[in-house]
Amino acid sequence: MGVDVRDERMLALVDKTATRETISEEFEFTEGPIWHPSEHHLTFSDIPASKLYRWSERSGVTVYRDPSNKANGNTYDKQGRILTCEYASSRVVRDDGQTVDTIASHFDGKELNSPNDIVVRTDGTIFFTDPNYGRLEGPTGLAREPDLDFRGVYQITPSGELKLLASDFNMPNGLCLSLDEQELYVADTPEKHVRKFTIANDELTGGDVFCSSPAPDGLKIDSEGFLYAGGPKGVGVNHPDGTWLGVFLTPAFCANFTWGGADLQTLFLTASTGLYRIPVKVPGIALF
């Protein structure tokens, strides 16, 4: 079983009989999958193991970075460099294949909480969320008191300036840009909703609830503007008008996902100890 269809419009995105395939279930807790559009490999995090793994059809699963400072969310910038949110170090780092450099670690002289998820706009502007999950006791965190008294959403400009965009969250988690990059969606996991902001002159306005979700984690949109959110039973899908359409099912909590394959019509799912994939009709968007 791979899909739970709750609205017939879901069938424009995936066949009702599509089947989820298991790639591996030998991990501790997977997150942050990203697909390289020309080299055709998937890089993803295992937070408790403090490793970044890489998978390809040819080579299977290999270790890409060890240790990773309990890396969580990843993305590529427009030059094809990997950007990673690290829980244990409270940093955002950039990996050009040779060196790993810190691009954000402090705000107003205080250490960030634990950067969680990250996206990049076409002009190179970076947006990331900063809850304090990575400072909590448990396998995915490194227990320590926060320096900051809020959990925010930040921007890193192409020149490297760090700017706080919003701080009125419980726990900001996944985030993604709209197709025209004029809007930013942000999941607030404990609040069980996704908020939608308008971006104007690099300021956020609005922030009303776009949709409810059981415990939204990773967020992404496909090439037709449908919003996907990781969660307890898999990846839920919302129509651009906010209507819930159904779920790509996983056997455990699905923290994140991405599209890959030569045509970007394979949905890769990172769910607890597993890495899975399922074919889809509508492709995702290449990261660079």
Secondary structure as UniProt FT lines:
FT   STRAND          3..5
FT   HELIX           8..12
FT   TURN            16..17
FT   STRAND          21..24
FT   STRAND          30..35
FT   TURN            37..39
FT   STRAND          42..46
FT   TURN            47..50
FT   STRAND          51..56
FT   TURN            57..59
FT   STRAND          60..65
FT   STRAND          71..76
FT   TURN            78..79
FT   STRAND          82..86
FT   TURN            87..90
FT   STRAND          91..95
FT   STRAND          100..104
FT   STRAND          106..107
FT   TURN            108..109
FT   STRAND          110..111
FT   STRAND          118..120
FT   TURN            122..123
FT   STRAND          126..130
FT   HELIX           133..135
FT   TURN            139..140
FT   STRAND          151..156
FT   TURN            158..159
FT   STRAND          162..166
FT   STRAND          172..177
FT   TURN            179..180
FT   STRAND          183..188
FT   TURN            189..192
FT   STRAND          193..200
FT   TURN            201..202
FT   STRAND          203..212
FT   STRAND          219..221
FT   TURN            223..224
FT   STRAND          227..231
FT   TURN            232..233
FT   STRAND          234..238
FT   TURN            240..241
FT   STRAND          244..249
FT   STRAND          254..260
FT   TURN            262..263
FT   STRAND          266..271
FT   TURN            272..273
FT   STRAND          274..279
//
